[in-house]
Amino acid sequence: MKTCKQFGMVLLVSLAVLVTSCSSSDSSGGGGFSGPATGTFVKAKVGGTSVLAEGQFANGGYNGGNLVVQGVSMDGKSVNIQIYALDGTLEVGTYDLSANNSEDVVVGMLSLIEVNTSTFSSATYSSNFCSSSTGTLQITFVDDTKIEGVFNFTGKEVKENDDCSGGSKTVTEGSFRLVL
């Protein structure tokens, strides 16, 4: 049994090293966009620490002006983008995804979920549930093959019953691509 546990641990560590050691090229587009040259990804800095999710760890969907993208890192962070164009068309432009959004063009949110992998507890920080949270999403490219953009937000921790008494997290230098 001890040998099985040791083998499992070696396998887990090897997988983690393999996933995190793969390199990719950066491409720089307009509007501060940067990330791997191909494929779906979500990239950001959370409290100054870089988070990159790509390949099987980044996914999403787009239909009728509704965009959902999620990236999950190996260290328990999930960065999520949701934007819903009320007229059914998502266009290049900058969108306010904060609680104070007064636009009639889109609704949506940016969020960060942090999972403590030791205790398996989690905290969710959102750009649009609490009045002191902010969020901006800029769509820099959209066509029939992909959607790209950049984002930043300060998310407030959303506790039980939508209580906004928790802390906040700042997510900066965010960029994403969803291959359709």
N, C-alpha and C positions, 0 to 999 in steps of 0.2 A: 504494500500500500504506500509505503514511504517513497519507493521508487516511482510509482505513478504520480504522486504529488510533485516530486522533483522534476520529472519529465514534463508535467503540465506547466510548471513554473518556467522551465527553460523554453518551452514552446511559446508561452505568453510573452516572455521577454524578447525572444527572437522575432516574433510577429511585431511587437512594438518598435523594435529597432528597424526592421524592414520598412514598416509604414512611414516612420519619421525620417528615415535616411534617404528616401527617394527625392531626387531634386527635380526641379522644373524651371523652365525659363520664365523670366518676368517679361511682360509686355507693358508698355506704357501708352495708354490712350489718352483722350482728352478728359478734362474734368477731374484730374487726380486719380483716374482709374489705374490700377496696377494689379497684377496677379499672374498666375500661370498662363502660358501662351494659348492653351487649348483646354477644353473641357469645362464642366460645371464646377464652380468653387465659391466659397465664402471666406473672406479674409478680413481681419480687423485687429485692432489692439484693444485689449481689455485691461484698463488700469496700467497701461504701458507695456503689457506683455502680449506678444504676437500670438494670434490664433489663426490657423489655416486649416480649412476643411476642403478636401477635394476628392475626386474619384467616388468611391462608394460612400464616403462620409459627407457628401454634399448632394442634395437633390431638391427637386421642386416641380412646380407645374405652372402653366399659363393657359388661360382660356377666357375669352371674352373680356379682356381688360383686367382680369384678376390674376395677380402674381403672388405665388407663395414659394419662398426659397428657404432652405434650412441647411446649416453646416454644423457638424458635430466634431469636436476635437477629441483626441485620445485622453485628454486630462479632465474630461467632464464638463466642458463648456459647449453650449449650443447657442448659435447666433441665428435668429429667425427674422425673416422679412415677410410682411403681408401688406399688400396694397390692392385696393379694389377701386377701379375706375368706375364711377357712377354712370358714365355714358357708354361704358363698354370698350373704350379705347385708351390704352396706356401709351403715352407719347413721351418723347425726349423732353425733359423738363425737371424742375425742382419741386418737391412735394413736402408739405409740412405734415409730419406724422406724430405731432404732439397732442397732449390733452386739450390744448387751446386752439386746435385747428378749426378755423371758421370757413374753410373753403367748401364749396359745393361740388368739387371736382372729384376728389378721392377720399376714401377713409382707409385706415390701416394702422399698423404699428410695427415697431422694431422691438425685439426683445432678446434678452440674454437669460439663459437658464444655466445655473451653475450647480453641478452635482458634486457633493463631497463623496468621493469614491471610497473613503474609509467608513463613513457612517451611513451612506446612501440617502442622505437628506439632500434637499434641493432648495434653491431660492430662485425666484423669477423676478427679473427687472424689466419693466416695460416703459416704452416711450409715451404711452397715451392713457394710462389709468389714473395717474395722480397729477394734480395741477402743477407741481414743481418739476415734472419730467418734460424733456424736449426730444425732438427727433426730426431729422431731415434726410430725405432720400432723393438723390438725383439720378434719373435715368439718363445715361449718356449715349446709349445705342439700343435700338430695337428694330428688328426685322423678322422675317419668317424663320430664321435659323437660330437666333440667340437674342438675349436681353442682357445688357451690362449696365452697371451703375455703381455709385458710391454712396456712402451713408455715414452718419455720425449720430450718436444719441447719448443722452443721460437718462438712464432708466431708474425709476424708483421701484424699490422692492414691493411687490404686491403680496400682502399677507392674507390670511383667511378673511372672508367677508369683504374683500376689496379694501382692506385697511392699509393706508399709506404711511404707517408709522415706521416702516423699516428704513434701511439705509439706501444708498444709491450707488450706481456703478456708471462709469463713463466709458463708452465705446467710441474709439476714434479710428481714423484712417481705414474705414470699412470700404470694401469693394466686393463685387460679386459678378458672376456670369452664370446664366442659366442657358444651357444648350437645349434648344427645342427639338 
